[in-house]
Amino acid sequence: MLCTTGKMNLLSNLMRHCPLRVCCHEILKSNLCSSTVLRKKRKSREEKKMVVAPAVNIQFKQNKTIDIWKNMTISELADATKIPVDNVLEIIGFIDGADNYSKPTSIIENISMLREITKKCGFKSNMIPNPNISKQPSDKYIKDAFKRPPAPYNSTIPRHPVVTIMGHVDHGKTTLLDTLRNASVAKSEFGAITQHIGAFIVVLDNGKKITFLDTPGHAAFTTIRSRGAQVTDIVVLVVAADDGVKEQTIESIRMAKNAKVPIIVAINKIDKPMADIERCKKMLQTQGGLDLEEFGGSVQVVQISALHGTNFNYLIESILTLAEILDLRSDPNPPAEGVIIESKVDSHKGKLATVLVQRGKLLNGSILVAGTAWGKVRKMMDHQSNILQEANPSDAIQIIGWKELPQAGQEFLQVSSDKRAREVIDYRLSKSIEEKQIEDSVHILSKLEEHNKEYKNHLLEKRNHRIYRRSKFSSVYQEKLLKNRKNEEKEEIRLNIVIKGDVIGSVEAILDVLETYESDQCKLDIIHFGIGNVSVTDIEYADAFQAIVYAFNVDVLKDAEESAHQSKIVIKQHNIIYKLIDDIKDEMNNSLPPIEIEDVQGEASVLQEFLINENKKKIPVAGCRCISGTLKKAALFKVIREPDEVIYRGKLSSMRHLKDEVVTIKTNMECGLRLEDTNIRLNPGDKIVCYTLREQPQTINWETGF
Ligand SMILES: Nc1nc2c(ncn2[C@@H]2O[C@H](COP(=O)(O)OP(=O)(O)OP(=O)(O)O)[C@@H](O)[C@H]2O)c(=O)[nH]1
C-alpha cells in the first residue's frame, strides 16, 4: 500500500491533469482521509510534491481500448497503457482490495480486479488469451525427447543377437574377435578392409547375422548400468584352458549376472599342451557359480582355439541357439532408437559415432539427438566402409553428420526436425546446468560432513590421549583404547584418486571396474575424473584432496607436471586398464597401517605371589615357572587370567633367578617377575606370556572386502 503522502501526491497530479475533477474529489472523499488529516499532511505534501510526483500527462477517460489477459503483471499493464509503472502502482493504491498488487511483477489473476485497474487508469479493456503462454516454461509441456513405449508383440519382428566378449586378461578375447572379424571380411564379396569401429557383423552362409561389440567388455556394461538400456544380448565368456578361472573371469560373470545377460562359456586355447578343460569346467561351477549344461544347468560350454579358429562353428551355433531361445525381437518402423557405442573426431571425416540401432529403421537424412549432441545422418557405413542407405535393429553402424560429438553410452533418439532437435538440446542443457548445481551443492555438503566427522574423530583422539596419559596405564583400558583406535582408523583410511583417460569409454570402463573393488578397510574416493591430458586443474583437485592422479593413455601437460612437482602430487601413467587397477589396489593396500603381530618368546605360569617391602610400600612379585620358550627381560609381557582376560600388557621392572637379576629365563627354570605396573596383583594360575611385536603390512582381501 502506498503511504498517505504518496496518495496525496498522485491525487494532486491527477487533479492537475484530469478533466473530471469531481471524480477525483470523489475518490479523495471516499478513499482517502478526513480534512483533518489533509491539513496535517499539507505541509509535507507541498514539500515533497515536486520530488515524488512524476511529471506525467495522463489522459484519463480517453476511452481507448487496450488488450488485457488473465495473469497480466502490473508492468505489462503499464506497458499496455503507456503509463509509468510507478503511477499504475499509485493508482492501484486507491483501489479497495488491491493491496496484493504492490510490485511491478505482481500478477493480477483476478479478472474483475484487472478490469477495475484498467478502468481506473482510464482505459477500456479487451480480454485476450495470455500471449506469453507459449514462452512460459510449463511443467506440463516437457521439451525433452523420450523413448517410445514398447511396441506390441505382433508389430515386432525377429532381430539378430548382439554379443559381447569378456574374460580375464590374456585369455584370448582379442584373438577371438580378430579371427571372427577376419572371417567376416573373408566372406564379404569384395574382401573389404575392416576398420575398427567398435562393432562388426558376421553374416553366415544361411544369411543369419550376429553383431559383435568390439569395445572393452566393461564399457558395454557400463552403458547397461548407467542408461538402463540393454546393449548386449549375450556374453561370450572366454576362459583359457591352461589358466582356468581368474579374478576378471569372476568379475565378468558378476557383471553379466547383474545385468541379467546370459553367458556362453568359450574355453579357449584348447590346442595348448597344458590345457585342462575339465579343471576349467569345475572351476566355473565352483568358483564362478555357473550352472553348466553338462552338469544339468543351462550355460553352454564350447571348447575353442581362437588362434586356429577351431570349433568356431560350434560357438556360432551356440549363440544362434541361445538367441532363438531369447526370442529377440524389435519394432522395425521409424523413428529409430539406439545407443552410441564409440565416438571420435576423424581428421578426414569429422565427427563420427558408431551406434547400435536397437529399434526402428534408420535412414539417411534422419535427425538424431544423443545427450546434448545432435546431428543429421549424412552418411552411414558398416565396419567394411560399405555405404548404407538404411540400418535396422541390432545393426552396428558408423554415422557422419554430428554437429557435436555424442558420448559413448548415451542413448540416441530420432526426432522430427532440426528445430525439434535444438529444442531438446536447449532443454537438456538448461536441465543439466540445474542438475550440476544441485550435484555440486550435494558434493560440498557431503565433503563438509566428512570434514566434520574427521574433526570429531580428531577431538575424540585428543580426548582419549589425555585420558590415556592420566590413567595409570591400566592394561584393560589400554586394550579398549587400542580397539577404539582401530575402529576410528577404519573410518578414516581412504585413498583419493583423480582419473583422466583418452576416451569416455575407457574412463567409464575404469570407473566400472573400480566400483567392484569395495573395501571396508580403505575407502576409494574418486574425487574427479574426465577425458584429456592431465591439466593444472586436475592437479589442483588432487592437491585439495591429497589424491593420486591416474592418467590412462593420456599425457601430462607441461605446466601440470610442474604444478604436480611443486605440490608433491604423484601422477601415474598407464595404458593397460588392469595394470592401472592393480596399481590402485596396491596403493589401497599401502595406505593401510601395518598390523602388529605378537611373536611369543616364552610362557610362564604364576605359582605364588610374594609381596616385598619397598619404600614402605608392598610391591607384588610373581613367583613363576617358565613352561615354554624363553622369557626375555627386554621384551614385552602380558598377564592372562582365566578364562581369557588380559589384565596387563607392558614391561618388567625386574626378572630374577634366585637372588640374581637375569636377562633370560629358560624352560623349566623358576623365577621372580616384577611388573612395571605395581598395582597389578597376581594369582596362582595366571599365565605370563613374553612376546615381541612385529609389524606386518596389511592386504585387503578382495573377495570379502576385508
Ligand atoms: N595357443 C593359443 N594361444 C592363444 C589362443 N588365443 C589367444 N592366444 C594367445 O594368447 C595371448 C593373449 O591373447 P589376447 O587375444 O591378446 O588376449 P586378451 O584376452 O585379448 O588380452 P587383453 O586384451 O590383454 O585382455 C596372445 O599371445 C595370443 O596369441 C589360442 O587359442 N591358442
The ligand as an SDF file (V2000), in Angstrom:
LIG
                    3D

 32 34  0  0  0  0  0  0  0  0999 V2000
   47.9260  -71.2820  -28.2680 N   0  0  0  0  0  0  0  0  0  0  0  0
   46.9610  -70.3860  -28.2660 C   0  0  0  0  0  0  0  0  0  0  0  0
   47.2330  -69.1090  -27.9640 N   0  0  0  0  0  0  0  0  0  0  0  0
   46.2300  -68.2340  -27.9610 C   0  0  0  0  0  0  0  0  0  0  0  0
   44.9050  -68.6030  -28.2500 C   0  0  0  0  0  0  0  0  0  0  0  0
   44.1170  -67.4920  -28.1510 N   0  0  0  0  0  0  0  0  0  0  0  0
   44.9430  -66.4840  -27.8060 C   0  0  0  0  0  0  0  0  0  0  0  0
   46.2030  -66.9100  -27.6900 N   0  0  0  0  0  0  0  0  0  0  0  0
   47.3920  -66.1200  -27.3340 C   0  0  0  0  0  0  0  0  0  0  0  0
   47.2250  -65.6240  -26.0170 O   0  0  0  0  0  0  0  0  0  0  0  0
   47.7950  -64.3250  -25.9180 C   0  0  0  0  0  0  0  0  0  0  0  0
   46.7690  -63.3380  -25.4030 C   0  0  0  0  0  0  0  0  0  0  0  0
   45.7060  -63.2570  -26.3290 O   0  0  0  0  0  0  0  0  0  0  0  0
   44.8090  -61.9410  -26.4810 P   0  0  0  0  0  0  0  0  0  0  0  0
   43.8180  -62.2490  -27.5380 O   0  0  0  0  0  0  0  0  0  0  0  0
   45.6550  -60.7450  -26.6300 O   0  0  0  0  0  0  0  0  0  0  0  0
   44.1410  -61.9400  -25.0560 O   0  0  0  0  0  0  0  0  0  0  0  0
   43.1270  -60.8460  -24.4800 P   0  0  0  0  0  0  0  0  0  0  0  0
   42.2060  -61.5800  -23.5840 O   0  0  0  0  0  0  0  0  0  0  0  0
   42.5360  -60.0590  -25.5640 O   0  0  0  0  0  0  0  0  0  0  0  0
   44.1140  -59.9690  -23.6220 O   0  0  0  0  0  0  0  0  0  0  0  0
   43.8860  -58.4440  -23.1380 P   0  0  0  0  0  0  0  0  0  0  0  0
   43.4890  -57.6340  -24.3280 O   0  0  0  0  0  0  0  0  0  0  0  0
   45.2180  -58.0660  -22.5780 O   0  0  0  0  0  0  0  0  0  0  0  0
   42.8120  -58.5270  -22.0880 O   0  0  0  0  0  0  0  0  0  0  0  0
   48.3010  -63.9870  -27.3290 C   0  0  0  0  0  0  0  0  0  0  0  0
   49.6710  -64.2400  -27.3870 O   0  0  0  0  0  0  0  0  0  0  0  0
   47.5350  -64.9190  -28.2300 C   0  0  0  0  0  0  0  0  0  0  0  0
   48.2400  -65.2340  -29.4020 O   0  0  0  0  0  0  0  0  0  0  0  0
   44.6390  -69.9740  -28.6010 C   0  0  0  0  0  0  0  0  0  0  0  0
   43.5300  -70.4080  -28.8720 O   0  0  0  0  0  0  0  0  0  0  0  0
   45.7060  -70.8020  -28.5720 N   0  0  0  0  0  0  0  0  0  0  0  0
  1  2  1  0
  2  3  2  0
  2 32  1  0
  3  4  1  0
  4  5  2  0
  4  8  1  0
  5  6  1  0
  5 30  1  0
  6  7  2  0
  7  8  1  0
  8  9  1  0
  9 10  1  0
  9 28  1  0
 10 11  1  0
 11 12  1  0
 11 26  1  0
 12 13  1  0
 13 14  1  0
 14 15  2  0
 14 16  1  0
 14 17  1  0
 17 18  1  0
 18 19  2  0
 18 20  1  0
 18 21  1  0
 21 22  1  0
 22 23  2  0
 22 24  1  0
 22 25  1  0
 26 27  1  0
 26 28  1  0
 28 29  1  0
 30 31  2  0
 30 32  1  0
M  END
$$$$
